[in-house]
Amino acid sequence: LSLLVSSKPGYAYDIQVSENDVYVVGNNYNSSDISVPCYWINDDTRVDLPVSHSMQSAVAQAIQITENSIYTAGWFEDAGVLVPCYWKDRESYTVLPVLHPTGEGAALDIYIGEE
């Protein structure tokens, strides 16, 4: 799988097949050692997911392909706090509510019913 920087690590957490395409979701590191969430399509195309400038790191840990969209779930780090979120179609991310008293959380899976 292609990486932002070939000497930096990348990690894969989930895989899904849709029609003739294989999607793998995870993260890789940029030259500043910041974790960048992404997914790969068919081992040759890496799609980096959007992050804000205040995010210190982000990871995508699950992927769900529907007829019309690609959803990924994970978390980002902001001021040292893990914030659960999901991305839809690599356009934007949505912050999810946190139930834990520490105010931290992570989305480890995602399921999308009928759209």
C-alpha positions as CSV (number, residue, x, y, z in Angstrom):
1,L,0.0,0.0,0.0
2,S,1.3,3.5,-0.8
3,L,2.4,5.7,2.0
4,L,2.9,9.5,2.4
5,V,6.5,8.9,3.3
6,S,8.1,5.6,2.3
7,S,10.3,5.5,5.4
8,K,7.4,6.1,7.8
9,P,4.9,3.4,9.0
10,G,1.4,2.8,7.9
11,Y,-1.3,0.6,9.5
12,A,-4.4,-1.2,8.1
13,Y,-7.3,-1.9,10.4
14,D,-10.3,-3.0,8.3
15,I,-11.1,-4.3,4.9
16,Q,-14.2,-4.4,2.7
17,V,-14.9,-5.6,-0.8
18,S,-17.5,-3.8,-2.9
19,E,-18.1,-5.1,-6.4
20,N,-14.6,-5.5,-7.9
21,D,-12.9,-3.1,-5.5
22,V,-11.0,-3.9,-2.3
23,Y,-11.0,-1.1,0.3
24,V,-8.5,-1.1,3.2
25,V,-8.7,1.6,5.9
26,G,-6.0,2.8,8.3
27,N,-3.4,5.5,8.7
28,N,0.1,6.5,7.7
29,Y,2.5,9.1,8.9
30,N,3.7,12.3,7.2
31,S,7.2,13.8,7.4
32,S,6.3,15.5,10.7
33,D,5.3,12.2,12.3
34,I,1.6,13.1,12.3
35,S,-0.8,10.2,11.8
36,V,-3.0,10.9,8.7
37,P,-6.2,8.8,8.3
38,C,-6.7,7.2,4.9
39,Y,-8.1,4.4,2.9
40,W,-6.6,2.5,0.0
41,I,-8.5,1.2,-3.0
42,N,-7.2,-1.9,-4.8
43,D,-3.7,-1.5,-3.3
44,D,-2.7,1.3,-5.7
45,T,-4.8,4.4,-4.7
46,R,-4.5,6.1,-1.3
47,V,-7.2,8.5,-0.3
48,D,-6.2,10.8,2.6
49,L,-9.1,11.9,4.8
50,P,-9.5,15.5,5.7
51,V,-8.3,16.8,9.1
52,S,-8.3,20.2,10.7
53,H,-5.1,22.1,11.6
54,S,-5.8,21.6,15.3
55,M,-5.7,17.8,15.1
56,Q,-2.5,16.4,16.3
57,S,-3.1,12.9,14.8
58,A,-6.0,11.0,13.4
59,V,-6.7,7.3,12.6
60,A,-9.5,5.7,10.5
61,Q,-10.2,2.2,11.9
62,A,-13.3,1.0,10.1
63,I,-14.9,1.3,6.7
64,Q,-18.4,0.8,5.3
65,I,-19.2,1.0,1.6
66,T,-22.8,1.7,0.6
67,E,-24.3,2.1,-2.9
68,N,-23.7,5.8,-2.8
69,S,-21.0,6.6,-0.2
70,I,-17.9,5.6,1.6
71,Y,-17.9,5.9,5.4
72,T,-14.9,5.6,7.7
73,A,-14.9,5.7,11.5
74,G,-12.1,6.5,13.9
75,W,-10.7,9.3,16.0
76,F,-8.5,12.3,16.1
77,E,-6.4,13.9,18.8
78,D,-7.1,17.5,19.7
79,A,-5.2,19.1,22.6
80,G,-4.2,15.6,23.9
81,V,-7.8,14.3,23.9
82,L,-9.1,11.5,21.7
83,V,-12.3,12.6,19.9
84,P,-14.4,10.0,18.1
85,C,-15.6,10.8,14.6
86,Y,-16.5,9.5,11.2
87,W,-15.8,10.6,7.6
88,K,-18.3,10.4,4.7
89,D,-16.9,10.4,1.1
90,R,-13.6,12.0,2.2
91,E,-15.3,15.4,2.2
92,S,-15.7,16.1,5.8
93,Y,-15.7,14.6,9.3
94,T,-18.4,14.5,11.9
95,V,-17.6,14.5,15.7
96,L,-19.5,11.9,17.7
97,P,-20.8,12.4,21.2
98,V,-18.5,11.1,24.0
99,L,-20.1,9.0,26.8
100,H,-17.0,8.4,28.9
101,P,-16.4,10.7,31.9
102,T,-12.9,11.5,30.7
103,G,-14.3,13.2,27.6
104,E,-12.3,10.9,25.3
105,G,-13.5,8.3,22.9
106,A,-12.8,6.5,19.6
107,A,-15.1,5.0,16.9
108,L,-13.8,1.5,16.2
109,D,-16.5,0.3,13.9
110,I,-19.2,1.7,11.6
111,Y,-22.4,0.3,10.1
112,I,-24.7,2.1,7.7
113,G,-28.2,0.8,7.1
114,E,-30.1,1.6,4.0
115,E,-29.5,5.1,2.7
